[in-house]
Amino acid sequence: MGFGSYDESEQQQQTADDDDDVEAVNVHENDHNGQLSFESNASTDELVSQLGSMKDDDEDDA
């Protein structure tokens, strides 16, 4: 057998065995309902300028 080749029957058996041990995952287990709010003294223009500076810094680091 060459590199990367496999016995298909062995692969199917392994997959069937793996299915027995799988537990379901509840993706809604930690859902939260609520609100988030914050106050800032900075204007929208100042915040956009800050964001632009942060993006420029990230591009310089790359």
C-alpha positions as CSV (number, residue, x, y, z in Angstrom):
1,M,0.0,0.0,0.0
2,G,1.2,3.5,-0.8
3,F,1.2,6.6,1.3
4,G,-2.3,7.7,2.2
5,S,-4.1,4.5,1.1
6,Y,-6.3,2.7,3.5
7,D,-8.7,-0.3,3.8
8,E,-12.2,1.1,3.3
9,S,-13.8,-1.5,5.5
10,E,-11.5,-0.6,8.3
11,Q,-12.3,3.1,7.9
12,Q,-16.1,2.4,8.0
13,Q,-15.7,0.2,11.1
14,Q,-13.7,2.9,12.9
15,T,-16.3,5.6,12.1
16,A,-19.1,3.3,13.4
17,D,-17.2,2.8,16.7
18,D,-16.6,6.5,17.1
19,D,-20.4,7.3,16.8
20,D,-21.1,5.3,20.0
21,D,-19.1,7.6,22.3
22,V,-20.4,10.9,20.9
23,E,-22.5,13.0,23.3
24,A,-24.9,15.7,22.0
25,V,-23.8,19.3,22.5
26,N,-26.4,21.8,23.6
27,V,-25.5,25.0,21.9
28,H,-28.1,26.9,23.8
29,E,-27.0,25.8,27.3
30,N,-25.4,29.2,28.1
31,D,-27.8,31.5,26.2
32,H,-28.5,34.8,28.0
33,N,-31.2,37.3,27.5
34,G,-30.4,40.8,28.5
35,Q,-29.1,44.2,27.5
36,L,-25.7,45.8,27.3
37,S,-25.3,49.6,27.5
38,F,-22.4,51.9,28.2
39,E,-21.8,55.7,28.3
40,S,-18.9,57.4,26.7
41,N,-17.9,61.1,26.6
42,A,-16.1,60.5,23.3
43,S,-17.9,61.7,20.1
44,T,-18.5,59.3,17.2
45,D,-15.8,61.1,15.2
46,E,-13.3,60.5,18.0
47,L,-14.2,56.8,18.2
48,V,-13.9,56.3,14.5
49,S,-10.5,58.0,14.5
50,Q,-9.4,55.7,17.3
51,L,-10.6,52.7,15.4
52,G,-8.6,53.9,12.3
53,S,-5.5,54.3,14.4
54,M,-5.9,50.8,15.8
55,K,-6.3,49.3,12.3
56,D,-3.2,51.1,11.1
57,D,-1.3,49.7,14.0
58,D,-2.4,46.2,13.1
59,E,-1.4,46.6,9.5
60,D,2.1,47.9,10.6
61,D,2.5,44.8,12.8
62,A,1.7,42.4,10.0
